[in-house]
Amino acid sequence: MDLYSTEEKVVGKWTDGRNIYRKTIYADIPEINSSAKTTNTYISHGILNFDMCINLKQMFYSTSSTLNYYHLPYVNGADFPGSYTGVVMVDKTNMLYRVINDTWAACRLCFVLDYLKTSD
């Protein structure tokens, strides 16, 4: 089901009969210069009773005058060998957005998170 909202919505059933929820989350990130290092940013998803992420779509776009859209994870091997940008972990309260060996201007992140809850 294609249903997107910043509010939590039921979008289906999991194999064990539990509801599958979806939430769209935005986060504004300042300029990141991670050349030759790793930058971690924790982004709160604000979901109560979070149990398990079953699907995560991620993208970002530049907030500068030239709007460039990128799907994540993004690997920029041509300009920055060994680089990586994207969410690497979702836990009970946060998503961990990681930039390795890369530099980005300020950007807006968009995540579409499908997940299960421990209870409704």
PDB file as gemmi writes it, atoms N, CA and C in Angstrom:
CRYST1    1.000    1.000    1.000  90.00  90.00  90.00 P 1                      
ATOM      1  N   MET A   1       0.849  -1.170   0.000  1.00  0.00           N  
ATOM      2  CA  MET A   1       0.000   0.000   0.000  1.00  0.00           C  
ATOM      3  C   MET A   1       0.897   1.235   0.000  1.00  0.00           C  
ATOM      4  N   ASP A   2       0.631   2.178  -0.892  1.00  0.00           N  
ATOM      5  CA  ASP A   2       1.399   3.412  -0.960  1.00  0.00           C  
ATOM      6  C   ASP A   2       0.719   4.486  -0.136  1.00  0.00           C  
ATOM      7  N   LEU A   3       1.072   4.539   1.123  1.00  0.00           N  
ATOM      8  CA  LEU A   3       0.516   5.506   2.062  1.00  0.00           C  
ATOM      9  C   LEU A   3       1.684   6.143   2.800  1.00  0.00           C  
ATOM     10  N   TYR A   4       1.828   7.450   2.649  1.00  0.00           N  
ATOM     11  CA  TYR A   4       2.957   8.151   3.256  1.00  0.00           C  
ATOM     12  C   TYR A   4       2.444   9.305   4.109  1.00  0.00           C  
ATOM     13  N   SER A   5       2.969   9.402   5.323  1.00  0.00           N  
ATOM     14  CA  SER A   5       2.540  10.431   6.249  1.00  0.00           C  
ATOM     15  C   SER A   5       3.607  10.585   7.322  1.00  0.00           C  
ATOM     16  N   THR A   6       3.689  11.769   7.901  1.00  0.00           N  
ATOM     17  CA  THR A   6       4.582  11.952   9.048  1.00  0.00           C  
ATOM     18  C   THR A   6       3.921  11.432  10.326  1.00  0.00           C  
ATOM     19  N   GLU A   7       2.669  11.030  10.217  1.00  0.00           N  
ATOM     20  CA  GLU A   7       1.959  10.372  11.316  1.00  0.00           C  
ATOM     21  C   GLU A   7       2.082   8.858  11.127  1.00  0.00           C  
ATOM     22  N   GLU A   8       2.086   8.121  12.211  1.00  0.00           N  
ATOM     23  CA  GLU A   8       2.134   6.661  12.156  1.00  0.00           C  
ATOM     24  C   GLU A   8       0.849   6.119  11.522  1.00  0.00           C  
ATOM     25  N   LYS A   9       0.988   5.241  10.511  1.00  0.00           N  
ATOM     26  CA  LYS A   9      -0.160   4.655   9.816  1.00  0.00           C  
ATOM     27  C   LYS A   9       0.012   3.145   9.720  1.00  0.00           C  
ATOM     28  N   VAL A  10      -1.085   2.409   9.825  1.00  0.00           N  
ATOM     29  CA  VAL A  10      -1.071   0.962   9.577  1.00  0.00           C  
ATOM     30  C   VAL A  10      -1.134   0.759   8.072  1.00  0.00           C  
ATOM     31  N   VAL A  11      -0.197  -0.043   7.533  1.00  0.00           N  
ATOM     32  CA  VAL A  11      -0.137  -0.241   6.079  1.00  0.00           C  
ATOM     33  C   VAL A  11      -0.239  -1.706   5.667  1.00  0.00           C  
ATOM     34  N   GLY A  12      -0.372  -2.616   6.629  1.00  0.00           N  
ATOM     35  CA  GLY A  12      -0.482  -4.029   6.279  1.00  0.00           C  
ATOM     36  C   GLY A  12      -0.361  -4.919   7.496  1.00  0.00           C  
ATOM     37  N   LYS A  13      -0.214  -6.219   7.227  1.00  0.00           N  
ATOM     38  CA  LYS A  13      -0.052  -7.237   8.274  1.00  0.00           C  
ATOM     39  C   LYS A  13       1.243  -7.993   8.054  1.00  0.00           C  
ATOM     40  N   TRP A  14       1.937  -8.308   9.148  1.00  0.00           N  
ATOM     41  CA  TRP A  14       3.172  -9.093   9.118  1.00  0.00           C  
ATOM     42  C   TRP A  14       2.809 -10.574   9.108  1.00  0.00           C  
ATOM     43  N   THR A  15       3.781 -11.418   8.934  1.00  0.00           N  
ATOM     44  CA  THR A  15       3.545 -12.859   8.836  1.00  0.00           C  
ATOM     45  C   THR A  15       2.924 -13.456  10.091  1.00  0.00           C  
ATOM     46  N   ASP A  16       3.132 -12.806  11.237  1.00  0.00           N  
ATOM     47  CA  ASP A  16       2.560 -13.302  12.492  1.00  0.00           C  
ATOM     48  C   ASP A  16       1.234 -12.620  12.843  1.00  0.00           C  
ATOM     49  N   GLY A  17       0.695 -11.830  11.904  1.00  0.00           N  
ATOM     50  CA  GLY A  17      -0.593 -11.187  12.113  1.00  0.00           C  
ATOM     51  C   GLY A  17      -0.523  -9.794  12.728  1.00  0.00           C  
ATOM     52  N   ARG A  18       0.668  -9.361  13.169  1.00  0.00           N  
ATOM     53  CA  ARG A  18       0.794  -8.023  13.742  1.00  0.00           C  
ATOM     54  C   ARG A  18       0.693  -6.959  12.651  1.00  0.00           C  
ATOM     55  N   ASN A  19       0.261  -5.760  13.053  1.00  0.00           N  
ATOM     56  CA  ASN A  19       0.187  -4.640  12.121  1.00  0.00           C  
ATOM     57  C   ASN A  19       1.578  -4.205  11.683  1.00  0.00           C  
ATOM     58  N   ILE A  20       1.699  -3.833  10.408  1.00  0.00           N  
ATOM     59  CA  ILE A  20       2.889  -3.164   9.892  1.00  0.00           C  
ATOM     60  C   ILE A  20       2.560  -1.683   9.866  1.00  0.00           C  
ATOM     61  N   TYR A  21       3.438  -0.887  10.465  1.00  0.00           N  
ATOM     62  CA  TYR A  21       3.254   0.560  10.527  1.00  0.00           C  
ATOM     63  C   TYR A  21       4.238   1.239   9.587  1.00  0.00           C  
ATOM     64  N   ARG A  22       3.869   2.437   9.146  1.00  0.00           N  
ATOM     65  CA  ARG A  22       4.765   3.257   8.322  1.00  0.00           C  
ATOM     66  C   ARG A  22       4.746   4.683   8.857  1.00  0.00           C  
ATOM     67  N   LYS A  23       5.937   5.274   8.844  1.00  0.00           N  
ATOM     68  CA  LYS A  23       6.069   6.676   9.242  1.00  0.00           C  
ATOM     69  C   LYS A  23       7.150   7.315   8.377  1.00  0.00           C  
ATOM     70  N   THR A  24       6.879   8.522   7.891  1.00  0.00           N  
ATOM     71  CA  THR A  24       7.859   9.296   7.138  1.00  0.00           C  
ATOM     72  C   THR A  24       8.495  10.303   8.093  1.00  0.00           C  
ATOM     73  N   ILE A  25       9.814  10.309   8.101  1.00  0.00           N  
ATOM     74  CA  ILE A  25      10.573  11.138   9.034  1.00  0.00           C  
ATOM     75  C   ILE A  25      11.523  12.034   8.242  1.00  0.00           C  
ATOM     76  N   TYR A  26      11.512  13.321   8.571  1.00  0.00           N  
ATOM     77  CA  TYR A  26      12.423  14.282   7.952  1.00  0.00           C  
ATOM     78  C   TYR A  26      13.429  14.758   8.995  1.00  0.00           C  
ATOM     79  N   ALA A  27      14.639  15.032   8.534  1.00  0.00           N  
ATOM     80  CA  ALA A  27      15.666  15.583   9.417  1.00  0.00           C  
ATOM     81  C   ALA A  27      16.553  16.515   8.603  1.00  0.00           C  
ATOM     82  N   ASP A  28      16.801  17.685   9.133  1.00  0.00           N  
ATOM     83  CA  ASP A  28      17.706  18.635   8.497  1.00  0.00           C  
ATOM     84  C   ASP A  28      19.089  18.459   9.103  1.00  0.00           C  
ATOM     85  N   ILE A  29      20.075  18.298   8.236  1.00  0.00           N  
ATOM     86  CA  ILE A  29      21.452  18.026   8.665  1.00  0.00           C  
ATOM     87  C   ILE A  29      22.336  19.179   8.213  1.00  0.00           C  
ATOM     88  N   PRO A  30      23.180  19.710   9.106  1.00  0.00           N  
ATOM     89  CA  PRO A  30      24.102  20.774   8.692  1.00  0.00           C  
ATOM     90  C   PRO A  30      25.202  20.209   7.786  1.00  0.00           C  
ATOM     91  N   GLU A  31      26.011  21.072   7.266  1.00  0.00           N  
ATOM     92  CA  GLU A  31      27.122  20.643   6.421  1.00  0.00           C  
ATOM     93  C   GLU A  31      27.975  19.623   7.165  1.00  0.00           C  
ATOM     94  N   ILE A  32      28.407  18.603   6.433  1.00  0.00           N  
ATOM     95  CA  ILE A  32      29.243  17.548   7.019  1.00  0.00           C  
ATOM     96  C   ILE A  32      30.532  17.455   6.212  1.00  0.00           C  
ATOM     97  N   ASN A  33      31.654  17.512   6.898  1.00  0.00           N  
ATOM     98  CA  ASN A  33      32.941  17.296   6.259  1.00  0.00           C  
ATOM     99  C   ASN A  33      33.594  16.114   6.959  1.00  0.00           C  
ATOM    100  N   SER A  34      33.434  14.944   6.352  1.00  0.00           N  
ATOM    101  CA  SER A  34      33.959  13.716   6.957  1.00  0.00           C  
ATOM    102  C   SER A  34      35.107  13.144   6.160  1.00  0.00           C  
ATOM    103  N   SER A  35      35.840  14.002   5.470  1.00  0.00           N  
ATOM    104  CA  SER A  35      36.986  13.507   4.722  1.00  0.00           C  
ATOM    105  C   SER A  35      37.944  12.803   5.681  1.00  0.00           C  
ATOM    106  N   ALA A  36      38.245  11.564   5.385  1.00  0.00           N  
ATOM    107  CA  ALA A  36      39.186  10.751   6.169  1.00  0.00           C  
ATOM    108  C   ALA A  36      38.708  10.477   7.586  1.00  0.00           C  
ATOM    109  N   LYS A  37      37.391  10.521   7.820  1.00  0.00           N  
ATOM    110  CA  LYS A  37      36.873  10.176   9.143  1.00  0.00           C  
ATOM    111  C   LYS A  37      35.409   9.769   9.022  1.00  0.00           C  
ATOM    112  N   THR A  38      34.813   9.460  10.157  1.00  0.00           N  
ATOM    113  CA  THR A  38      33.414   9.048  10.216  1.00  0.00           C  
ATOM    114  C   THR A  38      32.627  10.038  11.065  1.00  0.00           C  
ATOM    115  N   THR A  39      31.448  10.443  10.571  1.00  0.00           N  
ATOM    116  CA  THR A  39      30.556  11.316  11.317  1.00  0.00           C  
ATOM    117  C   THR A  39      29.247  10.577  11.564  1.00  0.00           C  
ATOM    118  N   ASN A  40      28.855  10.430  12.821  1.00  0.00           N  
ATOM    119  CA  ASN A  40      27.606   9.779  13.196  1.00  0.00           C  
ATOM    120  C   ASN A  40      26.610  10.826  13.680  1.00  0.00           C  
ATOM    121  N   THR A  41      25.362  10.722  13.201  1.00  0.00           N  
ATOM    122  CA  THR A  41      24.283  11.600  13.646  1.00  0.00           C  
ATOM    123  C   THR A  41      23.111  10.717  14.045  1.00  0.00           C  
ATOM    124  N   TYR A  42      22.640  10.866  15.272  1.00  0.00           N  
ATOM    125  CA  TYR A  42      21.483  10.104  15.742  1.00  0.00           C  
ATOM    126  C   TYR A  42      20.224  10.913  15.510  1.00  0.00           C  
ATOM    127  N   ILE A  43      19.248  10.289  14.861  1.00  0.00           N  
ATOM    128  CA  ILE A  43      17.986  10.947  14.524  1.00  0.00           C  
ATOM    129  C   ILE A  43      16.865  10.197  15.234  1.00  0.00           C  
ATOM    130  N   SER A  44      16.148  10.882  16.106  1.00  0.00           N  
ATOM    131  CA  SER A  44      15.047  10.249  16.837  1.00  0.00           C  
ATOM    132  C   SER A  44      13.890   9.968  15.890  1.00  0.00           C  
ATOM    133  N   HIS A  45      13.334   8.739  15.956  1.00  0.00           N  
ATOM    134  CA  HIS A  45      12.170   8.437  15.109  1.00  0.00           C  
ATOM    135  C   HIS A  45      10.856   8.669  15.848  1.00  0.00           C  
ATOM    136  N   GLY A  46      10.894   8.807  17.169  1.00  0.00           N  
ATOM    137  CA  GLY A  46       9.700   9.148  17.933  1.00  0.00           C  
ATOM    138  C   GLY A  46       8.609   8.095  17.937  1.00  0.00           C  
ATOM    139  N   ILE A  47       8.970   6.836  17.787  1.00  0.00           N  
ATOM    140  CA  ILE A  47       7.989   5.744  17.731  1.00  0.00           C  
ATOM    141  C   ILE A  47       7.940   5.040  19.084  1.00  0.00           C  
ATOM    142  N   LEU A  48       6.761   4.994  19.674  1.00  0.00           N  
ATOM    143  CA  LEU A  48       6.567   4.282  20.933  1.00  0.00           C  
ATOM    144  C   LEU A  48       6.400   2.793  20.671  1.00  0.00           C  
ATOM    145  N   ASN A  49       6.929   1.967  21.542  1.00  0.00           N  
ATOM    146  CA  ASN A  49       6.820   0.507  21.463  1.00  0.00           C  
ATOM    147  C   ASN A  49       7.430  -0.066  20.182  1.00  0.00           C  
ATOM    148  N   PHE A  50       8.482   0.578  19.671  1.00  0.00           N  
ATOM    149  CA  PHE A  50       9.162   0.095  18.469  1.00  0.00           C  
ATOM    150  C   PHE A  50       9.755  -1.286  18.723  1.00  0.00           C  
ATOM    151  N   ASP A  51       9.514  -2.214  17.796  1.00  0.00           N  
ATOM    152  CA  ASP A  51      10.048  -3.568  17.927  1.00  0.00           C  
ATOM    153  C   ASP A  51      11.106  -3.865  16.869  1.00  0.00           C  
ATOM    154  N   MET A  52      10.749  -3.695  15.573  1.00  0.00           N  
ATOM    155  CA  MET A  52      11.667  -4.121  14.527  1.00  0.00           C  
ATOM    156  C   MET A  52      11.404  -3.337  13.243  1.00  0.00           C  
ATOM    157  N   CYS A  53      12.479  -2.899  12.603  1.00  0.00           N  
ATOM    158  CA  CYS A  53      12.403  -2.276  11.286  1.00  0.00           C  
ATOM    159  C   CYS A  53      12.318  -3.391  10.249  1.00  0.00           C  
ATOM    160  N   ILE A  54      11.327  -3.318   9.368  1.00  0.00           N  
ATOM    161  CA  ILE A  54      11.232  -4.340   8.322  1.00  0.00           C  
ATOM    162  C   ILE A  54      11.538  -3.773   6.940  1.00  0.00           C  
ATOM    163  N   ASN A  55      11.537  -2.445   6.816  1.00  0.00           N  
ATOM    164  CA  ASN A  55      11.893  -1.826   5.540  1.00  0.00           C  
ATOM    165  C   ASN A  55      12.247  -0.366   5.811  1.00  0.00           C  
ATOM    166  N   LEU A  56      13.265   0.125   5.119  1.00  0.00           N  
ATOM    167  CA  LEU A  56      13.669   1.512   5.278  1.00  0.00           C  
ATOM    168  C   LEU A  56      14.050   2.063   3.912  1.00  0.00           C  
ATOM    169  N   LYS A  57      13.320   3.073   3.462  1.00  0.00           N  
ATOM    170  CA  LYS A  57      13.677   3.806   2.247  1.00  0.00           C  
ATOM    171  C   LYS A  57      14.285   5.113   2.709  1.00  0.00           C  
ATOM    172  N   GLN A  58      15.355   5.508   2.066  1.00  0.00           N  
ATOM    173  CA  GLN A  58      16.031   6.718   2.500  1.00  0.00           C  
ATOM    174  C   GLN A  58      16.527   7.516   1.298  1.00  0.00           C  
ATOM    175  N   MET A  59      16.414   8.828   1.406  1.00  0.00           N  
ATOM    176  CA  MET A  59      16.926   9.732   0.381  1.00  0.00           C  
ATOM    177  C   MET A  59      17.288  11.054   1.032  1.00  0.00           C  
ATOM    178  N   PHE A  60      18.026  11.857   0.311  1.00  0.00           N  
ATOM    179  CA  PHE A  60      18.285  13.204   0.801  1.00  0.00           C  
ATOM    180  C   PHE A  60      18.393  14.144  -0.383  1.00  0.00           C  
ATOM    181  N   TYR A  61      18.215  15.407  -0.079  1.00  0.00           N  
ATOM    182  CA  TYR A  61      18.405  16.413  -1.106  1.00  0.00           C  
ATOM    183  C   TYR A  61      19.090  17.630  -0.512  1.00  0.00           C  
ATOM    184  N   SER A  62      19.872  18.251  -1.364  1.00  0.00           N  
ATOM    185  CA  SER A  62      20.612  19.442  -0.961  1.00  0.00           C  
ATOM    186  C   SER A  62      19.635  20.568  -0.689  1.00  0.00           C  
ATOM    187  N   THR A  63      19.900  21.364   0.324  1.00  0.00           N  
ATOM    188  CA  THR A  63      19.064  22.527   0.608  1.00  0.00           C  
ATOM    189  C   THR A  63      19.698  23.804   0.050  1.00  0.00           C  
ATOM    190  N   SER A  64      20.737  23.639  -0.763  1.00  0.00           N  
ATOM    191  CA  SER A  64      21.343  24.795  -1.414  1.00  0.00           C  
ATOM    192  C   SER A  64      20.503  25.179  -2.633  1.00  0.00           C  
ATOM    193  N   SER A  65      20.975  26.136  -3.401  1.00  0.00           N  
ATOM    194  CA  SER A  65      20.197  26.622  -4.541  1.00  0.00           C  
ATOM    195  C   SER A  65      20.036  25.567  -5.641  1.00  0.00           C  
ATOM    196  N   THR A  66      20.950  24.617  -5.728  1.00  0.00           N  
ATOM    197  CA  THR A  66      20.812  23.544  -6.714  1.00  0.00           C  
ATOM    198  C   THR A  66      20.291  22.308  -5.999  1.00  0.00           C  
ATOM    199  N   LEU A  67      19.070  21.929  -6.304  1.00  0.00           N  
ATOM    200  CA  LEU A  67      18.459  20.784  -5.636  1.00  0.00           C  
ATOM    201  C   LEU A  67      18.902  19.495  -6.314  1.00  0.00           C  
ATOM    202  N   ASN A  68      19.710  18.733  -5.615  1.00  0.00           N  
ATOM    203  CA  ASN A  68      20.144  17.429  -6.091  1.00  0.00           C  
ATOM    204  C   ASN A  68      19.570  16.374  -5.171  1.00  0.00           C  
ATOM    205  N   TYR A  69      18.911  15.368  -5.738  1.00  0.00           N  
ATOM    206  CA  TYR A  69      18.310  14.290  -4.959  1.00  0.00           C  
ATOM    207  C   TYR A  69      19.171  13.042  -5.070  1.00  0.00           C  
ATOM    208  N   TYR A  70      19.352  12.360  -3.942  1.00  0.00           N  
ATOM    209  CA  TYR A  70      20.145  11.137  -3.908  1.00  0.00           C  
ATOM    210  C   TYR A  70      19.400  10.085  -3.101  1.00  0.00           C  
ATOM    211  N   HIS A  71      19.403   8.868  -3.598  1.00  0.00           N  
ATOM    212  CA  HIS A  71      18.880   7.760  -2.802  1.00  0.00           C  
ATOM    213  C   HIS A  71      20.016   7.251  -1.933  1.00  0.00           C  
ATOM    214  N   LEU A  72      19.674   6.867  -0.735  1.00  0.00           N  
ATOM    215  CA  LEU A  72      20.662   6.341   0.205  1.00  0.00           C  
ATOM    216  C   LEU A  72      20.470   4.840   0.367  1.00  0.00           C  
ATOM    217  N   PRO A  73      21.466   4.072   0.687  1.00  0.00           N  
ATOM    218  CA  PRO A  73      22.822   4.548   0.941  1.00  0.00           C  
ATOM    219  C   PRO A  73      23.486   5.019  -0.350  1.00  0.00           C  
ATOM    220  N   TYR A  74      24.400   5.935  -0.199  1.00  0.00           N  
ATOM    221  CA  TYR A  74      25.103   6.531  -1.319  1.00  0.00           C  
ATOM    222  C   TYR A  74      26.588   6.238  -1.153  1.00  0.00           C  
ATOM    223  N   VAL A  75      27.195   5.691  -2.202  1.00  0.00           N  
ATOM    224  CA  VAL A  75      28.626   5.401  -2.192  1.00  0.00           C  
ATOM    225  C   VAL A  75      29.257   6.236  -3.293  1.00  0.00           C  
ATOM    226  N   ASN A  76      30.172   7.108  -2.922  1.00  0.00           N  
ATOM    227  CA  ASN A  76      30.796   8.033  -3.860  1.00  0.00           C  
ATOM    228  C   ASN A  76      32.245   7.606  -4.071  1.00  0.00           C  
ATOM    229  N   GLY A  77      32.444   6.465  -4.684  1.00  0.00           N  
ATOM    230  CA  GLY A  77      33.783   5.914  -4.846  1.00  0.00           C  
ATOM    231  C   GLY A  77      34.669   6.687  -5.798  1.00  0.00           C  
ATOM    232  N   ALA A  78      34.059   7.409  -6.753  1.00  0.00           N  
ATOM    233  CA  ALA A  78      34.865   8.138  -7.729  1.00  0.00           C  
ATOM    234  C   ALA A  78      35.596   9.315  -7.087  1.00  0.00           C  
ATOM    235  N   ASP A  79      34.870  10.107  -6.298  1.00  0.00           N  
ATOM    236  CA  ASP A  79      35.472  11.297  -5.692  1.00  0.00           C  
ATOM    237  C   ASP A  79      36.131  11.018  -4.346  1.00  0.00           C  
ATOM    238  N   PHE A  80      35.529  10.110  -3.582  1.00  0.00           N  
ATOM    239  CA  PHE A  80      36.023   9.809  -2.241  1.00  0.00           C  
ATOM    240  C   PHE A  80      36.059   8.293  -2.058  1.00  0.00           C  
ATOM    241  N   PRO A  81      37.156   7.636  -2.434  1.00  0.00           N  
ATOM    242  CA  PRO A  81      37.223   6.182  -2.287  1.00  0.00           C  
ATOM    243  C   PRO A  81      36.927   5.734  -0.854  1.00  0.00           C  
ATOM    244  N   GLY A  82      36.114   4.703  -0.713  1.00  0.00           N  
ATOM    245  CA  GLY A  82      35.761   4.183   0.601  1.00  0.00           C  
ATOM    246  C   GLY A  82      34.666   4.975   1.287  1.00  0.00           C  
ATOM    247  N   SER A  83      33.981   5.841   0.545  1.00  0.00           N  
ATOM    248  CA  SER A  83      32.962   6.682   1.171  1.00  0.00           C  
ATOM    249  C   SER A  83      31.631   5.956   1.279  1.00  0.00           C  
ATOM    250  N   TYR A  84      30.805   6.423   2.235  1.00  0.00           N  
ATOM    251  CA  TYR A  84      29.473   5.859   2.450  1.00  0.00           C  
ATOM    252  C   TYR A  84      28.622   6.909   3.152  1.00  0.00           C  
ATOM    253  N   THR A  85      27.361   7.014   2.727  1.00  0.00           N  
ATOM    254  CA  THR A  85      26.407   7.895   3.390  1.00  0.00           C  
ATOM    255  C   THR A  85      25.083   7.158   3.502  1.00  0.00           C  
ATOM    256  N   GLY A  86      24.514   7.066   4.705  1.00  0.00           N  
ATOM    257  CA  GLY A  86      23.214   6.432   4.872  1.00  0.00           C  
ATOM    258  C   GLY A  86      22.974   5.989   6.298  1.00  0.00           C  
ATOM    259  N   VAL A  87      21.759   5.502   6.541  1.00  0.00           N  
ATOM    260  CA  VAL A  87      21.414   4.964   7.853  1.00  0.00           C  
ATOM    261  C   VAL A  87      21.982   3.559   7.964  1.00  0.00           C  
ATOM    262  N   VAL A  88      22.670   3.287   9.051  1.00  0.00           N  
ATOM    263  CA  VAL A  88      23.289   1.980   9.244  1.00  0.00           C  
ATOM    264  C   VAL A  88      22.625   1.176  10.362  1.00  0.00           C  
ATOM    265  N   MET A  89      21.722   1.828  11.141  1.00  0.00           N  
ATOM    266  CA  MET A  89      21.121   1.137  12.267  1.00  0.00           C  
ATOM    267  C   MET A  89      19.847   1.853  12.692  1.00  0.00           C  
ATOM    268  N   VAL A  90      18.830   1.057  13.063  1.00  0.00           N  
ATOM    269  CA  VAL A  90      17.612   1.589  13.664  1.00  0.00           C  
ATOM    270  C   VAL A  90      17.412   0.832  14.968  1.00  0.00           C  
ATOM    271  N   ASP A  91      17.269   1.586  16.077  1.00  0.00           N  
ATOM    272  CA  ASP A  91      17.023   0.930  17.356  1.00  0.00           C  
ATOM    273  C   ASP A  91      15.696   1.414  17.938  1.00  0.00           C  
ATOM    274  N   LYS A  92      15.474   1.173  19.202  1.00  0.00           N  
ATOM    275  CA  LYS A  92      14.190   1.482  19.848  1.00  0.00           C  
ATOM    276  C   LYS A  92      13.833   2.970  19.828  1.00  0.00           C  
ATOM    277  N   THR A  93      14.844   3.846  19.703  1.00  0.00           N  
ATOM    278  CA  THR A  93      14.570   5.285  19.761  1.00  0.00           C  
ATOM    279  C   THR A  93      15.167   6.099  18.616  1.00  0.00           C  
ATOM    280  N   ASN A  94      16.199   5.591  17.956  1.00  0.00           N  
ATOM    281  CA  ASN A  94      16.935   6.387  16.973  1.00  0.00           C  
ATOM    282  C   ASN A  94      17.264   5.628  15.699  1.00  0.00           C  
ATOM    283  N   MET A  95      17.602   6.423  14.693  1.00  0.00           N  
ATOM    284  CA  MET A  95      18.253   5.915  13.489  1.00  0.00           C  
ATOM    285  C   MET A  95      19.657   6.499  13.491  1.00  0.00           C  
ATOM    286  N   LEU A  96      20.641   5.710  13.145  1.00  0.00           N  
ATOM    287  CA  LEU A  96      22.021   6.179  13.086  1.00  0.00           C  
ATOM    288  C   LEU A  96      22.370   6.469  11.630  1.00  0.00           C  
ATOM    289  N   TYR A  97      22.541   7.764  11.322  1.00  0.00           N  
ATOM    290  CA  TYR A  97      22.933   8.236   9.988  1.00  0.00           C  
ATOM    291  C   TYR A  97      24.445   8.413  10.017  1.00  0.00           C  
ATOM    292  N   ARG A  98      25.131   7.765   9.073  1.00  0.00           N  
ATOM    293  CA  ARG A  98      26.596   7.761   9.095  1.00  0.00           C  
ATOM    294  C   ARG A  98      27.151   8.263   7.765  1.00  0.00           C  
ATOM    295  N   VAL A  99      28.149   9.127   7.872  1.00  0.00           N  
ATOM    296  CA  VAL A  99      28.890   9.592   6.703  1.00  0.00           C  
ATOM    297  C   VAL A  99      30.352   9.211   6.927  1.00  0.00           C  
ATOM    298  N   ILE A 100      30.904   8.480   5.966  1.00  0.00           N  
ATOM    299  CA  ILE A 100      32.304   8.051   6.049  1.00  0.00           C  
ATOM    300  C   ILE A 100      33.044   8.606   4.839  1.00  0.00           C  
ATOM    301  N   ASN A 101      34.153   9.292   5.088  1.00  0.00           N  
ATOM    302  CA  ASN A 101      35.038   9.752   4.017  1.00  0.00           C  
ATOM    303  C   ASN A 101      34.329  10.572   2.947  1.00  0.00           C  
ATOM    304  N   ASP A 102      33.446  11.445   3.311  1.00  0.00           N  
ATOM    305  CA  ASP A 102      32.731  12.219   2.304  1.00  0.00           C  
ATOM    306  C   ASP A 102      32.378  13.589   2.869  1.00  0.00           C  
ATOM    307  N   THR A 103      32.007  14.499   1.994  1.00  0.00           N  
ATOM    308  CA  THR A 103      31.651  15.853   2.380  1.00  0.00           C  
ATOM    309  C   THR A 103      30.332  16.208   1.722  1.00  0.00           C  
ATOM    310  N   TRP A 104      29.402  16.750   2.531  1.00  0.00           N  
ATOM    311  CA  TRP A 104      28.091  17.152   2.021  1.00  0.00           C  
ATOM    312  C   TRP A 104      27.748  18.536   2.513  1.00  0.00           C  
ATOM    313  N   ALA A 105      27.106  19.305   1.638  1.00  0.00           N  
ATOM    314  CA  ALA A 105      26.529  20.578   2.060  1.00  0.00           C  
ATOM    315  C   ALA A 105      25.318  20.266   2.933  1.00  0.00           C  
ATOM    316  N   ALA A 106      24.757  21.271   3.569  1.00  0.00           N  
ATOM    317  CA  ALA A 106      23.551  21.072   4.376  1.00  0.00           C  
ATOM    318  C   ALA A 106      22.487  20.382   3.521  1.00  0.00           C  
ATOM    319  N   CYS A 107      21.747  19.461   4.138  1.00  0.00           N  
ATOM    320  CA  CYS A 107      20.773  18.704   3.360  1.00  0.00           C  
ATOM    321  C   CYS A 107      19.565  18.343   4.216  1.00  0.00           C  
ATOM    322  N   ARG A 108      18.528  17.901   3.555  1.00  0.00           N  
ATOM    323  CA  ARG A 108      17.326  17.413   4.221  1.00  0.00           C  
ATOM    324  C   ARG A 108      17.209  15.929   3.934  1.00  0.00           C  
ATOM    325  N   LEU A 109      17.097  15.143   4.984  1.00  0.00           N  
ATOM    326  CA  LEU A 109      16.948  13.696   4.864  1.00  0.00           C  
ATOM    327  C   LEU A 109      15.478  13.335   4.932  1.00  0.00           C  
ATOM    328  N   CYS A 110      15.102  12.305   4.193  1.00  0.00           N  
ATOM    329  CA  CYS A 110      13.737  11.783   4.228  1.00  0.00           C  
ATOM    330  C   CYS A 110      13.823  10.271   4.374  1.00  0.00           C  
ATOM    331  N   PHE A 111      13.158   9.751   5.400  1.00  0.00           N  
ATOM    332  CA  PHE A 111      13.150   8.310   5.658  1.00  0.00           C  
ATOM    333  C   PHE A 111      11.706   7.826   5.677  1.00  0.00           C  
ATOM    334  N   VAL A 112      11.450   6.712   5.024  1.00  0.00           N  
ATOM    335  CA  VAL A 112      10.150   6.050   5.109  1.00  0.00           C  
ATOM    336  C   VAL A 112      10.424   4.724   5.802  1.00  0.00           C  
ATOM    337  N   LEU A 113       9.935   4.620   7.023  1.00  0.00           N  
ATOM    338  CA  LEU A 113      10.237   3.492   7.901  1.00  0.00           C  
ATOM    339  C   LEU A 113       8.997   2.613   8.052  1.00  0.00           C  
ATOM    340  N   ASP A 114       9.104   1.340   7.647  1.00  0.00           N  
ATOM    341  CA  ASP A 114       8.074   0.333   7.902  1.00  0.00           C  
ATOM    342  C   ASP A 114       8.556  -0.503   9.072  1.00  0.00           C  
ATOM    343  N   TYR A 115       7.679  -0.730  10.060  1.00  0.00           N  
ATOM    344  CA  TYR A 115       8.135  -1.347  11.295  1.00  0.00           C  
ATOM    345  C   TYR A 115       7.003  -2.074  12.010  1.00  0.00           C  
ATOM    346  N   LEU A 116       7.422  -2.871  12.987  1.00  0.00           N  
ATOM    347  CA  LEU A 116       6.494  -3.569  13.887  1.00  0.00           C  
ATOM    348  C   LEU A 116       6.634  -2.953  15.270  1.00  0.00           C  
ATOM    349  N   LYS A 117       5.576  -3.083  16.059  1.00  0.00           N  
ATOM    350  CA  LYS A 117       5.586  -2.595  17.437  1.00  0.00           C  
ATOM    351  C   LYS A 117       5.444  -3.769  18.401  1.00  0.00           C  
ATOM    352  N   THR A 118       5.929  -3.570  19.618  1.00  0.00           N  
ATOM    353  CA  THR A 118       5.793  -4.616  20.633  1.00  0.00           C  
ATOM    354  C   THR A 118       4.341  -4.754  21.076  1.00  0.00           C  
ATOM    355  N   SER A 119       3.595  -3.646  21.007  1.00  0.00           N  
ATOM    356  CA  SER A 119       2.157  -3.672  21.316  1.00  0.00           C  
ATOM    357  C   SER A 119       1.495  -2.501  20.619  1.00  0.00           C  
ATOM    358  N   ASP A 120       0.199  -2.652  20.350  1.00  0.00           N  
ATOM    359  CA  ASP A 120      -0.549  -1.569  19.674  1.00  0.00           C  
ATOM    360  C   ASP A 120      -1.059  -0.560  20.665  1.00  0.00           C  
TER     361      ASP A 120                                                      
END                                                                             
